[in-house]
Amino acid sequence: MTFSPSFTPPALSVAVFTGALAFSTVAVADEPADVRFAVPSWPGVTVKSELAGQLLEALGYQPAQQELGSTIAYEALNQDDVDAYLAAWLPGQSESYDAAMQDGVIDDLGNNVDGARLGFAVPTYVYDAGVTSAEDLKDPDVRAQFGNTVYSIEVGSGISEILKRGVADNVYNLAEWDISETSTPGMLSTVKSAIQREDWVVFGAWTPHWMNIAYDVRYLDDPNDLWGEEGGRSNVRTLVGQRFAGRQPNATRLLDQLNFSADDQSSMIYGYSFDDQPAADVARAWLQDHPEAVKSFMDGVTTRSGDQNAWPVVQSALNIPAP
């Protein structure tokens, strides 16, 4: 099973999309896809969708993927051009989500990542030096230590827009700061260099992501909820089209039961995007290393034909050890 790799952060990505959807299926050409995933080019959802596809394929389904930006993914779900979207990052995508849900043809199956969040991050040595809250950014001496700069990612991303609102409203005295908007790789390169020199650096961060494994960083408290309620807590929700749910209730049950910790998904992202391993290999390794989780995903699920319970079939097909 192969899904298209790319790398963009979990933010408000807008894709340019024209023409009919052309799916790349894992089945032979005369067997049309029956579970079609919308997959933004973010490493976490790339691996997660690959993992779901491997489970579905083992049960007799024909999964496929289409790389779409998040805004277009919502439109495609509404039009029944795709079936499932595992990357509805809220509140970051709230505008697109709220608009799409108004048509009443999408089912929200709930959160599939526990512990996702956005926020300011600093190296642990800065945190240990006493900068533990975004309130500390108000201090002119602290601002000077950081070179008066908060580092961000692409212009137009969710993180960029949050920081712009913070500057406009002067939350944590951000109007006194410079916001350096570059790119995700550019920002992370700056962070890496600063850590190597043990310089002070503060940046817009998120989890799940490989940065939380590769770099020793801590998130600042966010008492004013600049990054969202509960200190930037986010949900990454699973959406399916209602017409798909009616056609494929068994597959929908499996998708409904997929759930990962932020640390789990960060490790997937690390393997795929940082270590440059194929998404299929990263997904298969996770499945084989987490038999108890996989068994829970299969609760009440059957093969596509309905004649066998899912767990023993998946366990055999994917060489998953006993829990």
N, C-alpha and C positions, 0 to 999 in steps of 0.2 A: 504494500500500500504506500503510495507516495503523495505527499502534500507539498504545495509550493512554499519554499522558504523565503523569508525576508525579515527585516528588522525595523520595527517602528514601535514607539512606546505606547502604553495604554492611555491614550489621550484622545481628544476629539479629532480623529483622522478623517479627512474628507477625500474620497477618491473621485476621479473623473471616470465616468462609466458610460459607454455608449454601446448600442447594439444588443443583440440577444445574448443571454447567458450561455456560455459554452463550458460544460462541465467535463472535467477529466476524471473518468470513472476508473475504479479498480477492476471492473468486470470486463468481459469481452464486449465488443461493440454492440452486439445484438441483445444485450441484457441491460436495459436502462437503469440508471441509478434510482433507488427508492428511498435513500436518505441523503439529502443534498445539504452540505454544510456551507454556510457563508463564513469565510475565514479571512479576517483582516490580517495584514502582514505584520503581526506581532508574534514574537517567538512563543510566548506562553500559550496563546490560543492555537497556534500552529501545531504544537506538540499535543495539546489537549484534544484537539479535533482529530488528529492522527490516532491518538489512543482510543477515542470513542469509535473511530472507524474500524480499528483492528478488532474491537469487541463485537461490533455489529457484523463485520465480515465473517467472523468465526461462527456467528449464529445464522448465517445464510443470507444476510442482506447485501446489497450492492451500494456501498457508500461512495460519495463523490464530494469534491470540494470545488469552490470557486473563490478566488482571492478577490475580496471586495472591501472597500473602505467601510467604516462603521455606518456612516449615513446611508450609503447605498444598500447595506445589508438590511436595514429596517425596511426600506422600500421594497426590496426583493421578497422579504417575508410577507409583506402585505399583499403582494401580487402573486403569491404562491410559486415564485420562481426559485426559491430556496426553501428548505424545510426547517433548518436548525441554525442557531447562532449562539455560541457559547461565550460570548465576549461583551455582553451588555454591561459595561462598566458604569456604575452609578455611585455618586451623582455626576461623574464626569460627562456622561452622555445623556443627561436628563432631558435636554431639549429635543434631541432626536427620538429618545424613548417615549416621552410624553406625546409627541406628535404622532408617532407610529401606533401607539396603543389606542388612540382615539377611534380608529376604524373598527376595533373590536374583533379582529381576525387573528390576533396573536395571543398565545398563552405564555405567561411568565411562570416558569417552573421553579423559580427561586434561585438562591445564591449557590454557586458551585465552587467558590474559593473562600475559605474562612481566614480572616486576618489581613485581607487586602487593605492598603491605606496609601494616602498621599501625604506629603508633608515636607518641611524643611529637614535636611539631614546635615550632619557635621561628622568629621572623623571622631573616633572615640576619645582620642587625646584632647580634643577641644571640649567634648562633653565632660570629660573628667576634670578639665580646668574650670568648670563651673557654668558653661553655657548649656543649659538643659531645657530651656523654654524659649519660645519665640519672643516672649516678653523681654528677654535679655538683648534682643536685637535693637531695642530702643536706646541702649546705652551707647553714647558717642565713642567711648573707648573701645567697646566691643566692635562697633562698626569699623573703626580704624584698623583693628586687628584683622578684620576680614577684607581689608582693602576697599571698603565701601561698596562691595559687589556681591550680589546674589546671582548665582549661575542658574540658567534655565535651558530649556530645550527649544524645539522649533517654534517660530512665530505661528500663532494660530492653534497650537496644541492646548489641551485642557490645562496643563500646568502653566503655560504662558498666560492664558487668560485669567487664571486665578491670581497670579502675581500682579498682573495689570490692575485687577480690581483692588488688590491690596495696596498698590501704589496710589490709585485714585482716591481710595478711602483713608489713606494714611494709616492702615492697620499696622501695628508694631513699628510706627514711624518709617514705613517702607518708602514714603515719598522722599526721604533723605538718602536712599540707596540707589545705586545703579543696578539695573537688571540686565545681565548679559545673556541675550538669547542667541544661541548658536544652533547646534543640532544635538541629538542624543549622543552620538559618538564623540562629538566635540566637547560637550559638557563632561562626559565621563573621562575623557582624556585629561581634561583640566583637573578633575578630582584626583585621578591617579597620580598625576605629577605633583600635586600639592601634598598628597599623603606621603609620597616618597621623600619629599623635602621636610615633612612635618610642619608645613605651613597651615594657617587657618583658612578654611574654605567652607562656605555654606551654599547649599544648592537644593533645587526642587527634586525630590526623590519619590519613589514609589516601590511598593512591594505587592505582588511578587516580581522579582527581577534578579538577574545574576549579580547586579551591583551589591546586593545584600550578602552575597557569599564572597565575592572577590575583594570587597573593600570592607574594612573594619569601621563601620559607621553606626551612628545612633540617630534616631528621630527626635526632634525637639517637641516638647509639649506645645499644644496649640489652643490655649485657653479661650481665644476669641473665635475659634472654629473657622478660621480663614479657609482651611482646606476642606471644610465640610463638617457636618455634625460628628460628635464623638471623636474629635481630634483628627479628622481626616479619614475616618473609617469608610471603606468602600465596599460595595457588593459587586460581584461579577456574576451576572444572572444568565440563566439558560432560557432562551426563547425558542418557541416552535410555532409554526403556523397551525391554526386550529384545523385547517383542512388536512394537514399532515397528521395531526394527532388523531383525527377521525379515521384516516386510512391505516395508520400504523400505531395503534395503542401500545403494542408490546415494545416497540423501539422507543416510543415516547417514555414509557416507564423506565427503561434503562437510562435514557438521557436525564430524566428527572432525578435519578439516584446517584449520578456522578457528583462527587464532592471531593475537594482537595484542600489541604492546608496551604497557606501562602508559602511556607517553607518547602512543601512538596513541589509546588509549581516553580518556585525559584530554582530548585535543583534541576528541574526539567529545562528551564530556560538557560541555566548555566551549561548544561550538557550540549544543548542544541546551538545556542547563540555564542557562547564564550568558547567552548571546546570544539565547536564546529562539527559535532556529530550529526548524522542524518536523523531527522525527526522520527523516522520509523524505528531506528535503533534505540533512541532515548525513550520513546513510548513503550516499546517492548520490554526494555530493562526495568522501567518503573512497574509495569504490570507484574513482572516476575518477582520483583522485590517486595511487592505489597499484596500478597494473596488474600489477606483478610479484607482489605479494602475492596478488592475486585469481587470477592464473594458477596460482599454487601451490595455492590452495584447490581448483582444478578438476582437479588431477592425478588421472587415472584415473576421473573422474566423467563421466557421460553425461547427455543429456537424460532426462526421465522415461521416455520411450518406448524409450530405449536405442539409438536409431538415429543419434545424432550425438554427437561429443565435446563436452563442456560448454564449454570455453574459448571457441571462436569464436562460439558461440551467445550466451553471456553477454556477450562483448565487444561484439557487435553490438547486442544488446537494450538494454544499459545505456550505450552510447556510451563505452566504456572505450578509451583510446588504447593503441597497441602498447607493450609494455614497453621 
